[in-house]
């Protein structure tokens, strides 16, 4: 009986390891290929005078979200903050160095 319990436990562990979703690794340059990377540290990409703050985690999910949003809807100059998992914040208006939350200055 103990041998069966051990085999079932090993089987369950193997099923979980094999079927769990794999973490996809993506470079910041691949999220918006036409964009210019402003800051690798903060995950900022500039594209058509729109600054996208993507953060440093789950870039694959950010790319899928951007594919669903039309670039015509988001017209620059503005900042699109996508660092959070549950919301996208769009700050309209000219981009100013004083309102930049990151460690470096925008170019």
Buried (B, 14 or more C-beta within 10 A) or exposed (E): EEEEEEEEEEEEEEEEEEEEEEEEEEEBEEBBEEBEBBBEEBBBBBBEEBBBBBBEEBBEBBBEBBEEEEEEEBEBBBBBBBBEEEEBEEEEEEBEEEEBEBEEEBE
